């Protein structure tokens, strides 16, 4: 192992230790039984962060008229036969000739090289592994020269009937289509989304919650008349927006990098096939910007023709550059055409069609924005955690204020009843709008440090001046600057600071 590899390994260990010690993510779970690969628990701080991610997703989708639904996580196998999952939902695996560990062949490559190995043929996978001397990550043994396949469906039985746990939320979202038509007053387009659990028998799950066997998906499905894809009302306001498109031809040339262009130009260059799809790409991209992911850490990667599903008219991924694992897929945007509704119509015997004003019946197309909440949650921790110096260096978690798991900390300066009363009143008032942490133990310096390490952007201290002047000290996490704010204005001021509507120094009287 090289010096750089050792340093990277040490940094990853410290990062994973932080995730556990901070109460973000624990596992593999159950830890007391040795752990079950691919299954994790979100601790108190991690669950609060994941909730913030999911609520951001809800706000974005709801703002565009998509409405949330919730479907079962287990369905009879006839559904999965219709969707194609039962026979074809599999990954390519390769074995270690020494320890017999099983790995997903394309991911072994992608973990070390910035290429999309999912598009490689079996032969190309083996050639790439041999050429680049990729070995078993577990025992450093040689990999076998053979690729096989493993189905990813998790099977069960319900009242004796074969069934499966859903491997994604998309299929379960399509099945109530006749109900959607009625609810949306028989008008296209309309959209729905789900946030819920999905399960896959992932091969050799590693990379923490990025590749779990149980995970939370958040997928939006937009049902459209195919004739309106290039007369899309929402396209005009966003067509000039510049996005980091990376088409598959540029990916094949190692010297070519992402060249941001407008959505309008991407359509002219035939990178994307419709105005409606361009709008979906923009909506998905802005979701990650809204999470607080820096724009320079985001790119849009087009699927290679050999990688794209046979029914897909368009397919691009949103990738984020992580500190620990490099560029990693976070979201897929797909034009699924009419494949899904036609398949379920065929297998169910029910007509899944739409009639327009003229009485013409047709099968709508589906535009999909498919991602989950685990990966962006992990990305926020990965990108905004920093350990300055190895070993006993200072840990910082400078997550964007609006995504911080805990919004504000409240501290009485010392243990005095008169300070406790004011502090508890402040806590109760702020809890109407924010997640509040109340802490009265230890020195004020230690409490500030605990608060900052949890990523909490603002710390409020109640001192003896608070009794006389009815104001408090507000401390900024990143700059450590302090201001005095009247208690009467506190809730409004905190909201402005978290939303970035006001500069910290302008929110109160600066404390020198």
Kinemage of the C-alpha trace (Angstrom):
@kinemage 1
@onewidth
@group {chain A} dominant
@subgroup {mainchain}
@vectorlist {calphas} color= white
{ca unk a 1} P 0.000 0.000 0.000
{ca unk a 2} L 1.373 3.408 -1.017
{ca unk a 3} L 1.758 6.329 1.376
{ca unk a 4} L -1.217 8.064 -0.275
{ca unk a 5} L -3.372 4.947 0.018
{ca unk a 6} L -2.474 4.607 3.704
{ca unk a 7} L -3.369 8.241 4.318
{ca unk a 8} L -6.692 7.860 2.485
{ca unk a 9} L -7.436 4.704 4.481
{ca unk a 10} L -6.720 6.514 7.739
{ca unk a 11} L -8.953 9.434 6.745
{ca unk a 12} L -11.793 7.058 5.868
{ca unk a 13} L -11.452 5.300 9.246
{ca unk a 14} L -11.627 8.634 11.062
{ca unk a 15} L -14.650 9.633 8.994
{ca unk a 16} L -16.497 6.382 9.760
{ca unk a 17} L -15.617 6.775 13.445
{ca unk a 18} L -17.134 10.272 13.361
{ca unk a 19} L -20.331 8.960 11.742
{ca unk a 20} L -20.773 6.463 14.562
{ca unk a 21} L -19.662 8.608 17.489
{ca unk a 22} L -21.811 11.564 16.402
{ca unk a 23} L -24.926 9.390 16.301
{ca unk a 24} L -25.328 9.727 12.524
{ca unk a 25} L -25.223 6.131 11.235
{ca unk a 26} L -24.514 2.866 13.061
{ca unk a 27} L -23.838 -0.584 11.698
{ca unk a 28} L -23.794 -2.830 9.876
{ca unk a 29} L -26.763 -3.767 12.017
{ca unk a 30} L -27.391 -5.469 14.401
{ca unk a 31} L -23.948 -4.669 15.787
{ca unk a 32} L -24.341 -6.792 18.928
{ca unk a 33} L -24.768 -9.864 16.676
{ca unk a 34} L -21.780 -9.055 14.493
{ca unk a 35} L -23.671 -7.068 11.842
{ca unk a 36} L -25.566 -8.013 8.696
{ca unk a 37} L -23.916 -6.509 5.602
{ca unk a 38} L -25.993 -3.918 3.796
{ca unk a 39} L -28.235 -2.944 6.731
{ca unk a 40} L -27.704 0.204 8.812
{ca unk a 41} L -29.351 2.186 11.587
{ca unk a 42} L -29.681 5.958 11.564
{ca unk a 43} L -28.855 7.327 14.999
{ca unk a 44} L -30.643 10.363 16.477
{ca unk a 45} L -28.535 12.933 14.602
{ca unk a 46} L -28.566 10.946 11.358
{ca unk a 47} L -32.334 10.506 11.400
{ca unk a 48} L -32.816 14.245 11.877
{ca unk a 49} L -30.545 14.877 8.871
{ca unk a 50} L -32.331 12.267 6.755
{ca unk a 51} L -35.644 13.904 7.667
{ca unk a 52} L -34.277 17.243 6.425
{ca unk a 53} L -33.288 15.611 3.121
{ca unk a 54} L -36.704 14.002 2.686
{ca unk a 55} L -38.556 17.177 3.584
{ca unk a 56} L -36.497 19.056 0.986
{ca unk a 57} L -37.527 16.452 -1.590
{ca unk a 58} L -41.163 16.902 -0.619
{ca unk a 59} L -40.959 20.685 -0.921
{ca unk a 60} L -39.428 20.539 -4.411
{ca unk a 61} L -41.809 17.912 -5.790
{ca unk a 62} L -44.895 19.486 -4.193
{ca unk a 63} L -43.919 22.909 -5.535
{ca unk a 64} L -44.121 21.448 -9.064
{ca unk a 65} L -47.537 19.881 -8.531
{ca unk a 66} L -46.384 16.314 -7.848
{ca unk a 67} L -48.308 14.672 -5.014
{ca unk a 68} L -46.982 12.089 -2.585
{ca unk a 69} L -48.413 8.573 -2.400
{ca unk a 70} L -47.519 5.488 -0.367
{ca unk a 71} L -47.789 1.948 -1.726
{ca unk a 72} L -47.075 -1.531 -0.286
{ca unk a 73} L -43.488 -2.739 -0.103
{ca unk a 74} L -44.452 -6.367 -0.897
{ca unk a 75} L -46.347 -7.371 -4.023
{ca unk a 76} L -47.219 -10.698 -5.721
{ca unk a 77} L -44.681 -11.966 -8.239
{ca unk a 78} L -47.055 -11.412 -11.172
{ca unk a 79} L -46.296 -7.695 -10.768
{ca unk a 80} L -42.544 -8.284 -10.892
{ca unk a 81} L -42.926 -10.618 -13.850
{ca unk a 82} L -44.739 -7.859 -15.718
{ca unk a 83} L -42.097 -5.256 -14.822
{ca unk a 84} L -39.288 -7.590 -15.931
{ca unk a 85} L -37.605 -7.702 -12.532
{ca unk a 86} L -38.308 -11.355 -11.844
{ca unk a 87} L -36.242 -12.655 -14.766
{ca unk a 88} L -33.818 -9.873 -15.625
{ca unk a 89} L -33.064 -7.833 -12.495
{ca unk a 90} L -29.543 -9.078 -11.840
{ca unk a 91} L -25.952 -7.922 -11.479
{ca unk a 92} L -22.736 -9.406 -12.825
{ca unk a 93} L -20.520 -10.992 -10.223
{ca unk a 94} L -16.930 -12.137 -10.047
{ca unk a 95} L -15.298 -14.381 -7.434
{ca unk a 96} L -11.930 -14.235 -5.732
{ca unk a 97} L -9.976 -17.385 -6.594
{ca unk a 98} L -8.373 -17.386 -3.136
{ca unk a 99} L -10.961 -16.446 -0.464
{ca unk a 100} L -14.038 -17.012 -2.682
{ca unk a 101} L -15.505 -13.592 -1.814
{ca unk a 102} L -18.135 -12.386 -4.271
{ca unk a 103} L -18.040 -8.921 -5.830
{ca unk a 104} L -20.067 -6.911 -8.303
{ca unk a 105} L -17.690 -6.722 -11.250
{ca unk a 106} L -18.575 -3.255 -12.540
{ca unk a 107} L -18.372 -1.679 -9.067
{ca unk a 108} L -14.891 -3.108 -8.453
{ca unk a 109} L -13.798 -1.085 -11.464
{ca unk a 110} L -15.783 2.063 -10.689
{ca unk a 111} L -14.432 2.208 -7.138
{ca unk a 112} L -10.933 2.846 -8.533
{ca unk a 113} L -11.527 4.399 -11.967
{ca unk a 114} L -13.785 7.215 -13.181
{ca unk a 115} L -15.534 5.122 -15.841
{ca unk a 116} L -19.052 3.750 -16.238
{ca unk a 117} L -18.317 0.006 -16.211
{ca unk a 118} L -22.025 -0.845 -16.210
{ca unk a 119} L -21.963 -0.363 -19.982
{ca unk a 120} L -19.058 -2.825 -20.435
{ca unk a 121} L -19.649 -6.252 -21.931
{ca unk a 122} L -18.609 -9.265 -19.836
{ca unk a 123} L -15.510 -9.594 -21.971
{ca unk a 124} L -14.577 -5.948 -21.536
{ca unk a 125} L -15.055 -6.197 -17.752
{ca unk a 126} L -12.587 -9.087 -17.543
{ca unk a 127} L -10.105 -7.382 -19.857
{ca unk a 128} L -10.234 -4.150 -17.853
{ca unk a 129} L -9.755 -6.014 -14.555
{ca unk a 130} L -6.733 -7.885 -15.942
{ca unk a 131} L -5.172 -4.867 -17.655
{ca unk a 132} L -5.426 -2.705 -14.530
{ca unk a 133} L -4.376 -5.470 -12.112
{ca unk a 134} L -7.539 -5.198 -10.000
{ca unk a 135} L -7.385 -7.707 -7.147
{ca unk a 136} L -9.634 -8.909 -4.348
{ca unk a 137} L -10.225 -6.056 -1.854
{ca unk a 138} L -10.603 -8.580 0.978
{ca unk a 139} L -7.513 -10.807 0.731
{ca unk a 140} L -5.576 -9.260 -2.201
{ca unk a 141} L -5.921 -12.523 -4.129
{ca unk a 142} L -6.459 -12.855 -7.877
{ca unk a 143} L -9.985 -12.650 -9.281
{ca unk a 144} L -11.406 -15.495 -11.358
{ca unk a 145} L -11.686 -15.067 -15.114
{ca unk a 146} L -15.426 -15.656 -15.236
{ca unk a 147} L -18.530 -13.456 -14.936
{ca unk a 148} L -21.833 -14.849 -13.646
{ca unk a 149} L -25.144 -13.234 -12.658
{ca unk a 150} L -27.073 -12.968 -9.419
{ca unk a 151} L -30.744 -11.965 -9.197
{ca unk a 152} L -31.284 -9.055 -6.822
{ca unk a 153} L -34.895 -9.708 -5.822
{ca unk a 154} L -35.667 -10.480 -2.173
{ca unk a 155} L -38.243 -13.259 -2.136
{ca unk a 156} L -40.974 -14.143 0.351
{ca unk a 157} L -44.389 -15.801 0.515
{ca unk a 158} L -47.694 -14.241 1.559
{ca unk a 159} L -50.453 -16.709 2.471
{ca unk a 160} L -48.621 -19.313 0.420
{ca unk a 161} L -48.372 -17.087 -2.657
{ca unk a 162} L -44.987 -16.172 -4.139
{ca unk a 163} L -44.182 -12.538 -3.584
{ca unk a 164} L -41.180 -10.201 -3.496
{ca unk a 165} L -40.065 -7.144 -1.611
{ca unk a 166} L -39.994 -4.205 -3.970
{ca unk a 167} L -36.533 -3.386 -5.402
{ca unk a 168} L -37.643 0.194 -6.173
{ca unk a 169} L -40.702 2.367 -5.620
{ca unk a 170} L -41.360 3.068 -9.307
{ca unk a 171} L -43.367 -0.046 -10.153
{ca unk a 172} L -45.631 0.312 -7.129
{ca unk a 173} L -46.276 3.915 -8.186
{ca unk a 174} L -47.547 2.933 -11.632
{ca unk a 175} L -50.167 0.424 -10.504
{ca unk a 176} L -52.835 2.877 -9.262
{ca unk a 177} L -52.808 4.680 -12.640
{ca unk a 178} L -56.628 4.583 -13.071
{ca unk a 179} L -56.993 6.187 -9.637
{ca unk a 180} L -54.510 8.900 -10.575
{ca unk a 181} L -56.469 9.766 -13.709
{ca unk a 182} L -59.594 10.283 -11.612
{ca unk a 183} L -57.827 12.241 -8.858
{ca unk a 184} L -56.109 14.618 -11.297
{ca unk a 185} L -59.468 15.341 -12.996
{ca unk a 186} L -58.613 13.479 -16.180
{ca unk a 187} L -55.965 15.996 -17.214
{ca unk a 188} L -52.382 15.429 -18.343
{ca unk a 189} L -49.646 15.956 -17.365
{ca unk a 190} L -49.757 14.921 -13.721
{ca unk a 191} L -47.128 13.676 -11.335
{ca unk a 192} L -46.789 11.616 -8.176
{ca unk a 193} L -43.882 10.599 -5.982
{ca unk a 194} L -43.041 8.138 -3.243
{ca unk a 195} L -40.529 8.172 -0.424
{ca unk a 196} L -40.186 4.705 1.045
{ca unk a 197} L -38.190 1.554 1.618
{ca unk a 198} L -36.879 -0.729 -1.127
{ca unk a 199} L -34.802 -3.899 -0.940
{ca unk a 200} L -32.155 -5.521 -3.119
{ca unk a 201} L -29.998 -8.579 -2.599
{ca unk a 202} L -26.953 -6.411 -3.285
{ca unk a 203} L -23.743 -8.282 -4.039
{ca unk a 204} L -20.976 -7.657 -1.508
{ca unk a 205} L -22.420 -4.352 -0.245
{ca unk a 206} L -19.692 -1.911 0.688
{ca unk a 207} L -19.306 1.866 0.627
{ca unk a 208} L -21.526 2.221 3.682
{ca unk a 209} L -25.181 3.285 3.054
{ca unk a 210} L -24.375 4.130 -0.568
{ca unk a 211} L -24.935 0.476 -1.487
{ca unk a 212} L -27.267 -1.011 1.083
{ca unk a 213} L -29.610 -3.966 0.839
{ca unk a 214} L -32.361 -1.955 2.502
{ca unk a 215} L -32.612 1.688 1.501
{ca unk a 216} L -35.025 4.590 1.134
{ca unk a 217} L -36.002 5.669 -2.347
{ca unk a 218} L -37.576 8.943 -3.403
{ca unk a 219} L -38.886 8.729 -6.948
{ca unk a 220} L -41.039 11.129 -8.923
{ca unk a 221} L -43.120 9.868 -11.849
{ca unk a 222} L -44.634 12.319 -14.345
{ca unk a 223} L -47.309 11.034 -16.734
{ca unk a 224} L -47.385 12.937 -20.036
{ca unk a 225} L -48.994 12.952 -23.449
{ca unk a 226} L -46.060 12.048 -25.751
{ca unk a 227} L -47.263 14.668 -28.246
{ca unk a 228} L -46.620 17.453 -25.731
{ca unk a 229} L -43.022 16.605 -24.879
{ca unk a 230} L -41.710 19.367 -27.129
{ca unk a 231} L -44.354 21.936 -26.278
{ca unk a 232} L -43.723 21.852 -22.544
{ca unk a 233} L -44.979 24.929 -20.673
{ca unk a 234} L -42.336 24.753 -17.945
{ca unk a 235} L -39.457 24.573 -20.425
{ca unk a 236} L -39.328 28.243 -21.449
{ca unk a 237} L -38.349 29.668 -18.015
{ca unk a 238} L -35.455 27.213 -17.596
{ca unk a 239} L -34.092 26.659 -21.107
{ca unk a 240} L -31.208 29.139 -20.651
{ca unk a 241} L -30.019 27.505 -17.423
{ca unk a 242} L -26.435 26.199 -17.653
{ca unk a 243} L -25.958 22.617 -16.492
{ca unk a 244} L -22.856 20.354 -16.370
{ca unk a 245} L -23.807 17.926 -19.153
{ca unk a 246} L -21.334 15.106 -19.884
{ca unk a 247} L -22.467 13.176 -22.947
{ca unk a 248} L -21.398 9.586 -23.510
{ca unk a 249} L -19.131 10.430 -26.469
{ca unk a 250} L -17.100 12.817 -24.310
{ca unk a 251} L -16.817 10.112 -21.652
{ca unk a 252} L -15.094 7.867 -24.195
{ca unk a 253} L -12.352 10.477 -24.678
{ca unk a 254} L -10.297 10.631 -21.501
{ca unk a 255} L -9.042 14.134 -22.276
{ca unk a 256} L -12.573 15.562 -22.477
{ca unk a 257} L -14.225 16.785 -19.294
{ca unk a 258} L -17.629 18.190 -18.482
{ca unk a 259} L -18.476 21.282 -20.518
{ca unk a 260} L -21.460 23.132 -19.025
{ca unk a 261} L -24.004 24.234 -21.620
{ca unk a 262} L -27.579 25.497 -21.543
{ca unk a 263} L -30.521 23.104 -21.553
{ca unk a 264} L -31.546 24.705 -24.850
{ca unk a 265} L -28.168 23.874 -26.403
{ca unk a 266} L -28.299 20.335 -25.002
{ca unk a 267} L -31.568 19.866 -26.883
{ca unk a 268} L -30.118 21.351 -30.087
{ca unk a 269} L -27.085 19.053 -29.845
{ca unk a 270} L -29.477 16.119 -29.317
{ca unk a 271} L -27.925 15.303 -25.940
{ca unk a 272} L -31.520 15.200 -24.716
{ca unk a 273} L -34.601 14.399 -26.747
{ca unk a 274} L -37.353 16.695 -25.499
{ca unk a 275} L -38.225 19.890 -23.674
{ca unk a 276} L -40.107 17.925 -21.014
{ca unk a 277} L -37.080 15.766 -20.326
{ca unk a 278} L -34.842 18.860 -20.124
{ca unk a 279} L -37.165 20.262 -17.475
{ca unk a 280} L -36.936 16.985 -15.516
{ca unk a 281} L -33.130 17.124 -15.648
{ca unk a 282} L -33.234 20.686 -14.326
{ca unk a 283} L -35.663 19.787 -11.547
{ca unk a 284} L -33.457 16.892 -10.413
{ca unk a 285} L -30.295 19.013 -10.588
{ca unk a 286} L -31.851 21.805 -8.536
{ca unk a 287} L -32.917 19.297 -5.922
{ca unk a 288} L -29.257 18.558 -5.208
{ca unk a 289} L -28.373 22.247 -5.256
{ca unk a 290} L -31.176 22.798 -2.739
{ca unk a 291} L -29.634 20.147 -0.487
{ca unk a 292} L -26.583 22.402 -0.340
{ca unk a 293} L -24.320 20.258 -2.545
{ca unk a 294} L -21.792 22.651 -4.166
{ca unk a 295} L -22.425 23.014 -7.909
{ca unk a 296} L -18.794 22.236 -8.718
{ca unk a 297} L -19.320 18.826 -7.112
{ca unk a 298} L -22.219 17.895 -9.428
{ca unk a 299} L -22.218 16.573 -12.993
{ca unk a 300} L -24.814 15.078 -15.343
{ca unk a 301} L -23.612 11.875 -16.997
{ca unk a 302} L -25.381 10.469 -20.018
{ca unk a 303} L -25.911 6.719 -20.164
{ca unk a 304} L -23.950 4.904 -22.842
{ca unk a 305} L -26.256 3.262 -25.444
{ca unk a 306} L -25.118 -0.165 -24.160
{ca unk a 307} L -25.926 0.884 -20.597
{ca unk a 308} L -29.366 2.390 -21.209
{ca unk a 309} L -32.444 0.233 -20.607
{ca unk a 310} L -33.966 -0.973 -23.877
{ca unk a 311} L -37.247 0.877 -23.272
{ca unk a 312} L -35.637 4.193 -22.251
{ca unk a 313} L -35.691 7.069 -24.713
{ca unk a 314} L -33.400 9.196 -22.521
{ca unk a 315} L -31.260 8.348 -19.490
{ca unk a 316} L -28.879 10.565 -17.530
{ca unk a 317} L -27.461 10.257 -14.020
{ca unk a 318} L -26.672 12.986 -11.533
{ca unk a 319} L -23.299 12.259 -9.960
{ca unk a 320} L -21.673 13.926 -6.951
{ca unk a 321} L -17.945 13.971 -6.255
{ca unk a 322} L -17.474 12.601 -2.742
{ca unk a 323} L -14.343 12.991 -0.656
{ca unk a 324} L -14.184 9.267 0.124
{ca unk a 325} L -15.423 7.547 -3.043
{ca unk a 326} L -14.992 10.065 -5.855
{ca unk a 327} L -17.759 10.540 -8.422
{ca unk a 328} L -20.825 8.574 -7.341
{ca unk a 329} L -24.264 8.165 -8.893
{ca unk a 330} L -26.968 9.888 -6.828
{ca unk a 331} L -29.979 10.102 -9.139
{ca unk a 332} L -31.270 8.784 -12.450
{ca unk a 333} L -33.524 10.749 -14.807
{ca unk a 334} L -35.277 8.543 -17.359
{ca unk a 335} L -37.807 8.833 -20.138
{ca unk a 336} L -39.426 5.401 -19.725
{ca unk a 337} L -41.838 5.959 -22.657
{ca unk a 338} L -45.034 3.836 -22.437
{ca unk a 339} L -43.278 0.591 -21.488
{ca unk a 340} L -44.440 0.234 -17.890
{ca unk a 341} L -48.118 0.984 -18.372
{ca unk a 342} L -48.304 -1.316 -21.395
{ca unk a 343} L -46.622 -4.161 -19.515
{ca unk a 344} L -48.960 -3.921 -16.548
{ca unk a 345} L -51.939 -3.578 -18.854
{ca unk a 346} L -50.906 -6.776 -20.617
{ca unk a 347} L -50.364 -8.814 -17.434
{ca unk a 348} L -53.323 -7.456 -15.445
{ca unk a 349} L -55.836 -7.486 -18.287
{ca unk a 350} L -56.795 -3.885 -17.422
{ca unk a 351} L -56.667 -1.003 -19.884
{ca unk a 352} L -54.184 1.561 -18.615
{ca unk a 353} L -54.957 4.267 -21.148
{ca unk a 354} L -55.881 7.918 -21.175
{ca unk a 355} L -58.599 9.553 -23.286
{ca unk a 356} L -58.090 13.133 -24.403
{ca unk a 357} L -60.781 15.741 -25.120
{ca unk a 358} L -61.370 14.335 -28.599
{ca unk a 359} L -61.915 10.820 -27.264
{ca unk a 360} L -58.582 9.515 -28.557
{ca unk a 361} L -57.177 6.781 -26.298
{ca unk a 362} L -53.442 6.387 -25.838
{ca unk a 363} L -50.885 5.163 -23.309
{ca unk a 364} L -49.100 8.045 -21.570
{ca unk a 365} L -45.323 8.192 -21.355
{ca unk a 366} L -43.592 8.351 -17.974
{ca unk a 367} L -40.731 10.699 -17.103
{ca unk a 368} L -38.919 9.559 -13.984
{ca unk a 369} L -36.663 11.259 -11.444
{ca unk a 370} L -35.301 8.351 -9.398
{ca unk a 371} L -33.086 8.699 -6.372
{ca unk a 372} L -33.147 8.044 -2.661
{ca unk a 373} L -32.547 9.812 0.610
{ca unk a 374} L -29.632 7.671 1.848
{ca unk a 375} L -27.097 8.794 -0.742
{ca unk a 376} L -27.665 12.569 -0.459
{ca unk a 377} L -27.695 12.198 3.345
{ca unk a 378} L -24.324 10.439 3.154
{ca unk a 379} L -23.049 13.020 0.651
{ca unk a 380} L -23.838 15.898 3.018
{ca unk a 381} L -21.880 14.215 5.802
{ca unk a 382} L -18.978 13.298 3.489
{ca unk a 383} L -18.643 16.741 1.894
{ca unk a 384} L -18.994 18.888 5.010
{ca unk a 385} L -17.064 16.802 7.539
{ca unk a 386} L -13.430 17.795 8.019
{ca unk a 387} L -10.727 16.621 10.375
{ca unk a 388} L -7.929 19.169 10.523
{ca unk a 389} L -4.867 17.051 11.163
{ca unk a 390} L -4.748 13.322 11.849
{ca unk a 391} L -5.187 11.810 15.293
{ca unk a 392} L -6.271 14.510 17.757
{ca unk a 393} L -7.029 17.136 15.104
{ca unk a 394} L -10.124 19.354 15.333
{ca unk a 395} L -13.329 17.904 13.869
{ca unk a 396} L -15.707 20.243 12.026
{ca unk a 397} L -19.091 19.511 10.462
{ca unk a 398} L -19.894 22.634 8.455
{ca unk a 399} L -23.114 21.423 6.859
{ca unk a 400} L -25.254 24.171 5.222
{ca unk a 401} L -27.335 25.840 7.908
{ca unk a 402} L -30.725 24.930 6.418
{ca unk a 403} L -29.792 21.222 6.300
{ca unk a 404} L -28.241 20.952 9.776
{ca unk a 405} L -29.815 18.103 11.781
{ca unk a 406} L -30.287 20.370 14.817
{ca unk a 407} L -31.094 24.010 14.095
{ca unk a 408} L -30.117 25.689 17.339
{ca unk a 409} L -28.632 24.947 20.762
{ca unk a 410} L -29.793 26.668 23.939
{ca unk a 411} L -27.431 26.986 26.905
{ca unk a 412} L -27.866 28.588 30.320
{ca unk a 413} L -24.423 30.049 31.050
{ca unk a 414} L -24.161 28.399 34.456
{ca unk a 415} L -26.405 26.277 36.678
{ca unk a 416} L -28.626 28.925 38.245
{ca unk a 417} L -32.448 28.600 38.549
{ca unk a 418} L -33.066 32.119 37.232
{ca unk a 419} L -31.080 31.277 34.058
{ca unk a 420} L -32.762 27.881 33.694
{ca unk a 421} L -36.207 29.495 33.616
{ca unk a 422} L -35.337 31.902 30.802
{ca unk a 423} L -33.451 29.192 28.868
{ca unk a 424} L -36.378 26.774 29.058
{ca unk a 425} L -38.820 29.506 27.978
{ca unk a 426} L -36.555 30.288 24.993
{ca unk a 427} L -36.323 26.569 24.145
{ca unk a 428} L -40.114 26.186 24.231
{ca unk a 429} L -40.629 29.240 22.040
{ca unk a 430} L -38.088 28.128 19.418
{ca unk a 431} L -39.400 24.552 19.287
{ca unk a 432} L -42.467 25.854 17.486
{ca unk a 433} L -40.326 26.158 14.338
{ca unk a 434} L -36.966 24.494 14.937
{ca unk a 435} L -35.180 21.402 16.214
{ca unk a 436} L -33.624 22.590 19.477
{ca unk a 437} L -30.929 21.021 21.636
{ca unk a 438} L -30.922 22.078 25.290
{ca unk a 439} L -27.683 21.503 27.215
{ca unk a 440} L -26.751 22.670 30.697
{ca unk a 441} L -23.901 20.271 31.520
{ca unk a 442} L -20.180 21.079 31.379
{ca unk a 443} L -18.354 24.311 30.656
{ca unk a 444} L -19.791 26.686 28.086
{ca unk a 445} L -16.721 26.067 25.885
{ca unk a 446} L -17.340 22.323 25.824
{ca unk a 447} L -20.993 22.876 25.023
{ca unk a 448} L -20.081 25.168 22.116
{ca unk a 449} L -17.726 22.458 20.815
{ca unk a 450} L -20.352 19.699 21.092
{ca unk a 451} L -22.862 21.885 19.301
{ca unk a 452} L -20.470 22.721 16.450
{ca unk a 453} L -19.374 19.088 16.043
{ca unk a 454} L -23.045 18.125 15.572
{ca unk a 455} L -23.240 20.746 12.803
{ca unk a 456} L -25.652 22.980 14.731
{ca unk a 457} L -25.334 26.427 13.112
{ca unk a 458} L -26.364 28.656 16.028
{ca unk a 459} L -25.862 28.473 19.790
{ca unk a 460} L -27.883 30.664 22.160
{ca unk a 461} L -26.539 31.469 25.606
{ca unk a 462} L -28.646 32.869 28.432
{ca unk a 463} L -26.553 34.871 30.901
{ca unk a 464} L -27.202 37.359 33.706
{ca unk a 465} L -27.623 40.225 31.223
{ca unk a 466} L -30.556 38.258 29.813
{ca unk a 467} L -32.410 38.779 33.112
{ca unk a 468} L -32.131 42.553 32.990
{ca unk a 469} L -32.146 43.238 29.239
{ca unk a 470} L -34.359 40.409 27.909
{ca unk a 471} L -31.792 39.505 25.266
{ca unk a 472} L -29.443 36.580 24.598
{ca unk a 473} L -26.105 35.853 22.971
{ca unk a 474} L -26.253 34.089 19.593
{ca unk a 475} L -23.021 32.414 18.463
{ca unk a 476} L -22.270 31.499 14.842
{ca unk a 477} L -20.868 27.995 14.304
{ca unk a 478} L -18.396 28.761 11.534
{ca unk a 479} L -17.052 32.207 12.431
{ca unk a 480} L -17.530 31.886 16.221
{ca unk a 481} L -18.741 35.505 16.193
{ca unk a 482} L -21.418 36.536 18.682
{ca unk a 483} L -24.327 38.985 18.642
{ca unk a 484} L -26.950 40.055 21.184
{ca unk a 485} L -30.560 39.582 20.054
{ca unk a 486} L -33.740 40.582 21.951
{ca unk a 487} L -35.717 37.525 23.044
{ca unk a 488} L -38.829 39.050 21.474
{ca unk a 489} L -37.120 39.004 18.037
{ca unk a 490} L -35.283 35.702 18.469
{ca unk a 491} L -37.521 33.271 16.573
{ca unk a 492} L -37.733 35.566 13.528
{ca unk a 493} L -33.985 36.283 13.604
{ca unk a 494} L -33.069 32.593 13.825
{ca unk a 495} L -35.277 31.834 10.835
{ca unk a 496} L -33.615 34.601 8.791
{ca unk a 497} L -30.123 33.378 9.715
{ca unk a 498} L -30.833 29.723 8.895
{ca unk a 499} L -32.447 30.636 5.573
{ca unk a 500} L -29.559 32.954 4.696
{ca unk a 501} L -31.857 35.988 4.444
{ca unk a 502} L -29.619 38.196 6.580
{ca unk a 503} L -25.897 38.498 7.348
{ca unk a 504} L -24.947 37.410 10.868
{ca unk a 505} L -23.379 40.756 11.819
{ca unk a 506} L -26.574 42.568 10.761
{ca unk a 507} L -28.904 40.364 12.822
{ca unk a 508} L -28.090 41.887 16.213
{ca unk a 509} L -25.637 43.880 18.271
{ca unk a 510} L -22.120 42.519 17.702
{ca unk a 511} L -20.383 41.311 20.867
{ca unk a 512} L -16.688 42.202 20.902
